[in-house]
Amino acid sequence: MNERMRHRGPDASGIWASEDGDVVLGHQRLSIVDLSENGAQPMQSHSGRFEMVFNGEIYNMNELKKHLIDLGFHFSSQSDSEVLLVCFIAYREKCLNMLDGIFSFVIYYDDQIFACRDHLGVKPLYYYLKENDLIIASEIKAILMYLGKCVVDKTGIKELLGLGPSLSPGKTLYKDISSLRPAHYLFYDGNNCVIERYWCLQKKPHLKSYEETIQDVRYLVNQSIQRQLLSDVPISCMLSGGLDSSIITALSSQYVNNISTYSIDYLDQEKYFKPYDYQLTRDSDYIDEMVERYHSHHNNVAVSYTHLT
């Protein structure tokens, strides 16, 4: 199962098993913060009571770490993984609304499993629960590897034909395999499984002026992008020439010198492209303008049609 996930984390691999062998945690690491072995996973608490696997990044790790140190906790690494683990030890599920980041994680403690997915579901988390077997993974293929079979029933066919490529919340195409919904956590004690929602968007009246709204949006977008630049490895941006990627590249370049950008195109696109109502020009026109303006180190990856067949 871990080998099936290697492409998600090629930098390191780890396995932990309980003494009775009833619980096994596996992790493939993509090193972003704290490249040392201190940030390796599965990660165990100092007491040995808690064991965690975590996929994602906690953007407010420095603020949380300072708060937890003030409470008397100690740290042995610079990783956001340890900050998350200690925050859970201190606050249990109440820590979830303290986190600013993208994450899915599983923590085993006191013969119980706690699994969680971030507020908007950026990071995936799938699970299979049947006859007291709980299997959790970031990709369905790891669960299928454990089961040794792949079954698509009538419900899966309806999902595929009715909504595809979208799916009903919490559903997958595969029989008995579910997706943990965004802003939900799962608690399992070996007999009972409880799934709870910990956060939802709130509707409030908007009372600010147009000018104040512009300032708020500018501040929020800038803060969001700046926080996500936390990394011990080089930063790059995908640049499609569209509005979203252009804004991210423009703001990131203010904090990262000579930022690298990447775009994807098809071979001979200039030969076959034809304007239509939705897209009047090729993406490369706007990409070139962004690269020239922000002096990024640009890389264009051209894909041939034979790669897609």
ABEGO torsion letter per residue (X at the ends): XAAAAAAABAABBBBBBBAAGABBBBBBBBBABGABAAABOBBBBAAGABBBBBBEBBAAAAAAAAAAAAAGBBBABABAAAAAAAAAAAAEAAAAAABBEBBBBBBBBGGBBBBBBBAAGABBBBBBBBGGBBBBBABAAAAAAAAGBBBBBAAAAAAAAAAOABBBBGBBABBGBBBBBBGBBBBBAGABBBBBBABBBBBBBBABBAAAAAAAAAAAAAAAAAAAABBABBBBBBBAGBAAAAAAAAAAAAABBGBBBBBBBBBGAAAABBBBAABABBAAAAAAAAAAAAGBBBBBBBBBAAAAX
